[in-house]
Each structure stands twice: as structure tokens, then as C-alpha cells.
Amino acid sequence: MDTVPPSSEEDTESHLELKLRGHPRYKNRDFGDPCMAAGYSVFDSPTSAAKVLRFAKALRTKKLARVDVTGSGVMKQTGSNQGHFTWWRPLGDISWENSESLT
């Protein structure tokens, strides 16, 4: 399989981080629960993620990457999709540096 270069730090910003940085899409958004907005969506397999990306219009331009989540942060299954998890990374975490882009 051919892969593209690994994700950049900007690719790994949470919605809350984007809002704090003034990103136009999130600048005036009320997340309701800032804790959830600070998490990252991860899936148990590329197939699970691809299904969501295919059916959620807002996510169709997002890319998939494989990253090791075993060494940092906290993860919990969230939402109705049993393959979806929210991962809260510690400040300064650089796990994204070891990611492998799949799309």
C-alpha cells in the first residue's frame, strides 16, 4: 500500500484547540461540553472510520491515519457507533509524529 507523508500537528488539533486558535469554522461555535470538544475521534478500524467519512458530508474531505494510542491519554467508547472512541491526549503529546496516513 502506498502512503502519503505522516499527519502534521495541525491535522491533530481538537475542535476546542481550533476554536481557541480562532479557526473560522469553530470561532463562534458553542460545543456544549468542552470536554468532548477537547477529545479526538478515533475508530477501531479503517473500515469503521471509512463508513463514517463516506456518510457524513462534513467529514468527506478528512483523511485517515493510523496512530498508536496505547501510550498516552485516556480513551472511552463514545456515541452509538461501537467502533467510535474519543481519545483525550495529554498536553504536549506528540503521538501524531508516529502516525501513518492511510488516505
PyMOL CGO cylinders between C-alpha atoms (Angstrom):
from pymol import cmd
from pymol.cgo import CYLINDER

trace = [
    CYLINDER, 0.00, 0.00, 0.00, 1.27, 3.47, -0.86, 0.3, 1, 1, 1, 1, 1, 1,
    CYLINDER, 1.27, 3.47, -0.86, 1.08, 6.02, 1.92, 0.3, 1, 1, 1, 1, 1, 1,
    CYLINDER, 1.08, 6.02, 1.92, 1.32, 9.78, 1.93, 0.3, 1, 1, 1, 1, 1, 1,
    CYLINDER, 1.32, 9.78, 1.93, 3.52, 11.71, 4.39, 0.3, 1, 1, 1, 1, 1, 1,
    CYLINDER, 3.52, 11.71, 4.39, 2.52, 11.48, 8.07, 0.3, 1, 1, 1, 1, 1, 1,
    CYLINDER, 2.52, 11.48, 8.07, 0.00, 13.84, 9.59, 0.3, 1, 1, 1, 1, 1, 1,
    CYLINDER, 0.00, 13.84, 9.59, 1.09, 17.26, 10.71, 0.3, 1, 1, 1, 1, 1, 1,
    CYLINDER, 1.09, 17.26, 10.71, 0.43, 18.77, 14.11, 0.3, 1, 1, 1, 1, 1, 1,
    CYLINDER, 0.43, 18.77, 14.11, -2.33, 20.92, 12.59, 0.3, 1, 1, 1, 1, 1, 1,
    CYLINDER, -2.33, 20.92, 12.59, -4.13, 17.76, 11.47, 0.3, 1, 1, 1, 1, 1, 1,
    CYLINDER, -4.13, 17.76, 11.47, -4.37, 16.60, 15.07, 0.3, 1, 1, 1, 1, 1, 1,
    CYLINDER, -4.37, 16.60, 15.07, -5.94, 19.66, 16.66, 0.3, 1, 1, 1, 1, 1, 1,
    CYLINDER, -5.94, 19.66, 16.66, -9.20, 19.07, 18.53, 0.3, 1, 1, 1, 1, 1, 1,
    CYLINDER, -9.20, 19.07, 18.53, -12.28, 21.19, 17.86, 0.3, 1, 1, 1, 1, 1, 1,
    CYLINDER, -12.28, 21.19, 17.86, -11.60, 23.09, 21.07, 0.3, 1, 1, 1, 1, 1, 1,
    CYLINDER, -11.60, 23.09, 21.07, -7.99, 23.81, 20.03, 0.3, 1, 1, 1, 1, 1, 1,
    CYLINDER, -7.99, 23.81, 20.03, -9.22, 25.03, 16.65, 0.3, 1, 1, 1, 1, 1, 1,
    CYLINDER, -9.22, 25.03, 16.65, -11.74, 27.32, 18.35, 0.3, 1, 1, 1, 1, 1, 1,
    CYLINDER, -11.74, 27.32, 18.35, -9.09, 28.75, 20.69, 0.3, 1, 1, 1, 1, 1, 1,
    CYLINDER, -9.09, 28.75, 20.69, -6.84, 29.36, 17.68, 0.3, 1, 1, 1, 1, 1, 1,
    CYLINDER, -6.84, 29.36, 17.68, -9.66, 31.34, 16.02, 0.3, 1, 1, 1, 1, 1, 1,
    CYLINDER, -9.66, 31.34, 16.02, -10.41, 28.91, 13.18, 0.3, 1, 1, 1, 1, 1, 1,
    CYLINDER, -10.41, 28.91, 13.18, -13.35, 30.43, 11.26, 0.3, 1, 1, 1, 1, 1, 1,
    CYLINDER, -13.35, 30.43, 11.26, -15.41, 27.21, 11.32, 0.3, 1, 1, 1, 1, 1, 1,
    CYLINDER, -15.41, 27.21, 11.32, -15.26, 26.97, 15.13, 0.3, 1, 1, 1, 1, 1, 1,
    CYLINDER, -15.26, 26.97, 15.13, -14.75, 30.59, 16.22, 0.3, 1, 1, 1, 1, 1, 1,
    CYLINDER, -14.75, 30.59, 16.22, -18.35, 31.20, 17.36, 0.3, 1, 1, 1, 1, 1, 1,
    CYLINDER, -18.35, 31.20, 17.36, -19.35, 27.61, 18.00, 0.3, 1, 1, 1, 1, 1, 1,
    CYLINDER, -19.35, 27.61, 18.00, -20.80, 26.52, 21.34, 0.3, 1, 1, 1, 1, 1, 1,
    CYLINDER, -20.80, 26.52, 21.34, -19.81, 22.91, 21.89, 0.3, 1, 1, 1, 1, 1, 1,
    CYLINDER, -19.81, 22.91, 21.89, -21.97, 22.49, 24.96, 0.3, 1, 1, 1, 1, 1, 1,
    CYLINDER, -21.97, 22.49, 24.96, -19.46, 20.10, 26.52, 0.3, 1, 1, 1, 1, 1, 1,
    CYLINDER, -19.46, 20.10, 26.52, -15.91, 21.47, 26.17, 0.3, 1, 1, 1, 1, 1, 1,
    CYLINDER, -15.91, 21.47, 26.17, -14.54, 18.17, 27.48, 0.3, 1, 1, 1, 1, 1, 1,
    CYLINDER, -14.54, 18.17, 27.48, -15.90, 16.31, 24.44, 0.3, 1, 1, 1, 1, 1, 1,
    CYLINDER, -15.90, 16.31, 24.44, -14.69, 19.10, 22.14, 0.3, 1, 1, 1, 1, 1, 1,
    CYLINDER, -14.69, 19.10, 22.14, -11.17, 18.60, 23.52, 0.3, 1, 1, 1, 1, 1, 1,
    CYLINDER, -11.17, 18.60, 23.52, -11.13, 14.92, 22.52, 0.3, 1, 1, 1, 1, 1, 1,
    CYLINDER, -11.13, 14.92, 22.52, -10.15, 13.31, 19.24, 0.3, 1, 1, 1, 1, 1, 1,
    CYLINDER, -10.15, 13.31, 19.24, -12.31, 10.85, 17.33, 0.3, 1, 1, 1, 1, 1, 1,
    CYLINDER, -12.31, 10.85, 17.33, -10.65, 7.51, 16.77, 0.3, 1, 1, 1, 1, 1, 1,
    CYLINDER, -10.65, 7.51, 16.77, -12.04, 4.29, 15.35, 0.3, 1, 1, 1, 1, 1, 1,
    CYLINDER, -12.04, 4.29, 15.35, -11.27, 0.65, 15.97, 0.3, 1, 1, 1, 1, 1, 1,
    CYLINDER, -11.27, 0.65, 15.97, -10.54, 0.02, 12.28, 0.3, 1, 1, 1, 1, 1, 1,
    CYLINDER, -10.54, 0.02, 12.28, -10.05, 1.86, 8.99, 0.3, 1, 1, 1, 1, 1, 1,
    CYLINDER, -10.05, 1.86, 8.99, -13.30, 0.24, 7.79, 0.3, 1, 1, 1, 1, 1, 1,
    CYLINDER, -13.30, 0.24, 7.79, -15.30, 1.76, 10.67, 0.3, 1, 1, 1, 1, 1, 1,
    CYLINDER, -15.30, 1.76, 10.67, -13.80, 5.17, 10.01, 0.3, 1, 1, 1, 1, 1, 1,
    CYLINDER, -13.80, 5.17, 10.01, -14.33, 4.98, 6.25, 0.3, 1, 1, 1, 1, 1, 1,
    CYLINDER, -14.33, 4.98, 6.25, -18.05, 4.27, 6.74, 0.3, 1, 1, 1, 1, 1, 1,
    CYLINDER, -18.05, 4.27, 6.74, -18.47, 7.40, 8.84, 0.3, 1, 1, 1, 1, 1, 1,
    CYLINDER, -18.47, 7.40, 8.84, -16.43, 9.51, 6.43, 0.3, 1, 1, 1, 1, 1, 1,
    CYLINDER, -16.43, 9.51, 6.43, -18.49, 8.28, 3.50, 0.3, 1, 1, 1, 1, 1, 1,
    CYLINDER, -18.49, 8.28, 3.50, -21.88, 9.11, 5.06, 0.3, 1, 1, 1, 1, 1, 1,
    CYLINDER, -21.88, 9.11, 5.06, -21.11, 12.31, 7.00, 0.3, 1, 1, 1, 1, 1, 1,
    CYLINDER, -21.11, 12.31, 7.00, -20.93, 15.14, 4.46, 0.3, 1, 1, 1, 1, 1, 1,
    CYLINDER, -20.93, 15.14, 4.46, -18.86, 17.39, 6.75, 0.3, 1, 1, 1, 1, 1, 1,
    CYLINDER, -18.86, 17.39, 6.75, -16.22, 14.67, 7.09, 0.3, 1, 1, 1, 1, 1, 1,
    CYLINDER, -16.22, 14.67, 7.09, -15.82, 13.63, 3.45, 0.3, 1, 1, 1, 1, 1, 1,
    CYLINDER, -15.82, 13.63, 3.45, -12.64, 15.65, 3.00, 0.3, 1, 1, 1, 1, 1, 1,
    CYLINDER, -12.64, 15.65, 3.00, -10.99, 14.28, 6.15, 0.3, 1, 1, 1, 1, 1, 1,
    CYLINDER, -10.99, 14.28, 6.15, -8.11, 11.86, 5.84, 0.3, 1, 1, 1, 1, 1, 1,
    CYLINDER, -8.11, 11.86, 5.84, -7.49, 8.62, 7.70, 0.3, 1, 1, 1, 1, 1, 1,
    CYLINDER, -7.49, 8.62, 7.70, -4.32, 7.95, 9.64, 0.3, 1, 1, 1, 1, 1, 1,
    CYLINDER, -4.32, 7.95, 9.64, -3.15, 5.09, 11.81, 0.3, 1, 1, 1, 1, 1, 1,
    CYLINDER, -3.15, 5.09, 11.81, -1.66, 6.13, 15.15, 0.3, 1, 1, 1, 1, 1, 1,
    CYLINDER, -1.66, 6.13, 15.15, -0.59, 4.24, 18.27, 0.3, 1, 1, 1, 1, 1, 1,
    CYLINDER, -0.59, 4.24, 18.27, -2.83, 5.29, 21.18, 0.3, 1, 1, 1, 1, 1, 1,
    CYLINDER, -2.83, 5.29, 21.18, -1.54, 2.79, 23.74, 0.3, 1, 1, 1, 1, 1, 1,
    CYLINDER, -1.54, 2.79, 23.74, 0.99, 5.03, 25.45, 0.3, 1, 1, 1, 1, 1, 1,
    CYLINDER, 0.99, 5.03, 25.45, -0.70, 8.32, 26.12, 0.3, 1, 1, 1, 1, 1, 1,
    CYLINDER, -0.70, 8.32, 26.12, -4.00, 9.82, 27.12, 0.3, 1, 1, 1, 1, 1, 1,
    CYLINDER, -4.00, 9.82, 27.12, -7.34, 8.30, 28.01, 0.3, 1, 1, 1, 1, 1, 1,
    CYLINDER, -7.34, 8.30, 28.01, -9.83, 6.68, 25.67, 0.3, 1, 1, 1, 1, 1, 1,
    CYLINDER, -9.83, 6.68, 25.67, -13.52, 5.86, 26.02, 0.3, 1, 1, 1, 1, 1, 1,
    CYLINDER, -13.52, 5.86, 26.02, -16.12, 4.42, 23.63, 0.3, 1, 1, 1, 1, 1, 1,
    CYLINDER, -16.12, 4.42, 23.63, -18.50, 7.27, 22.80, 0.3, 1, 1, 1, 1, 1, 1,
    CYLINDER, -18.50, 7.27, 22.80, -21.62, 7.60, 20.70, 0.3, 1, 1, 1, 1, 1, 1,
    CYLINDER, -21.62, 7.60, 20.70, -23.86, 4.96, 19.20, 0.3, 1, 1, 1, 1, 1, 1,
    CYLINDER, -23.86, 4.96, 19.20, -21.19, 3.60, 16.82, 0.3, 1, 1, 1, 1, 1, 1,
    CYLINDER, -21.19, 3.60, 16.82, -19.47, 0.89, 18.87, 0.3, 1, 1, 1, 1, 1, 1,
    CYLINDER, -19.47, 0.89, 18.87, -16.31, 1.36, 16.80, 0.3, 1, 1, 1, 1, 1, 1,
    CYLINDER, -16.31, 1.36, 16.80, -16.01, 5.07, 17.71, 0.3, 1, 1, 1, 1, 1, 1,
    CYLINDER, -16.01, 5.07, 17.71, -13.90, 6.23, 20.63, 0.3, 1, 1, 1, 1, 1, 1,
    CYLINDER, -13.90, 6.23, 20.63, -12.89, 9.62, 21.99, 0.3, 1, 1, 1, 1, 1, 1,
    CYLINDER, -12.89, 9.62, 21.99, -9.21, 9.97, 22.89, 0.3, 1, 1, 1, 1, 1, 1,
    CYLINDER, -9.21, 9.97, 22.89, -8.07, 12.71, 25.24, 0.3, 1, 1, 1, 1, 1, 1,
    CYLINDER, -8.07, 12.71, 25.24, -4.35, 13.31, 24.75, 0.3, 1, 1, 1, 1, 1, 1,
    CYLINDER, -4.35, 13.31, 24.75, -2.17, 14.98, 27.37, 0.3, 1, 1, 1, 1, 1, 1,
    CYLINDER, -2.17, 14.98, 27.37, -0.80, 18.44, 26.67, 0.3, 1, 1, 1, 1, 1, 1,
    CYLINDER, -0.80, 18.44, 26.67, 2.37, 18.29, 24.64, 0.3, 1, 1, 1, 1, 1, 1,
    CYLINDER, 2.37, 18.29, 24.64, 1.63, 14.79, 23.36, 0.3, 1, 1, 1, 1, 1, 1,
    CYLINDER, 1.63, 14.79, 23.36, 3.43, 14.05, 20.11, 0.3, 1, 1, 1, 1, 1, 1,
    CYLINDER, 3.43, 14.05, 20.11, 1.80, 10.71, 19.20, 0.3, 1, 1, 1, 1, 1, 1,
    CYLINDER, 1.80, 10.71, 19.20, 0.86, 12.19, 15.82, 0.3, 1, 1, 1, 1, 1, 1,
    CYLINDER, 0.86, 12.19, 15.82, 4.55, 12.13, 14.85, 0.3, 1, 1, 1, 1, 1, 1,
    CYLINDER, 4.55, 12.13, 14.85, 4.32, 8.34, 14.62, 0.3, 1, 1, 1, 1, 1, 1,
    CYLINDER, 4.32, 8.34, 14.62, 1.15, 8.34, 12.54, 0.3, 1, 1, 1, 1, 1, 1,
    CYLINDER, 1.15, 8.34, 12.54, 0.83, 6.75, 9.14, 0.3, 1, 1, 1, 1, 1, 1,
    CYLINDER, 0.83, 6.75, 9.14, -1.57, 8.39, 6.69, 0.3, 1, 1, 1, 1, 1, 1,
    CYLINDER, -1.57, 8.39, 6.69, -3.87, 5.89, 5.03, 0.3, 1, 1, 1, 1, 1, 1,
    CYLINDER, -3.87, 5.89, 5.03, -5.63, 8.23, 2.59, 0.3, 1, 1, 1, 1, 1, 1,
]
cmd.load_cgo(trace, "trace")
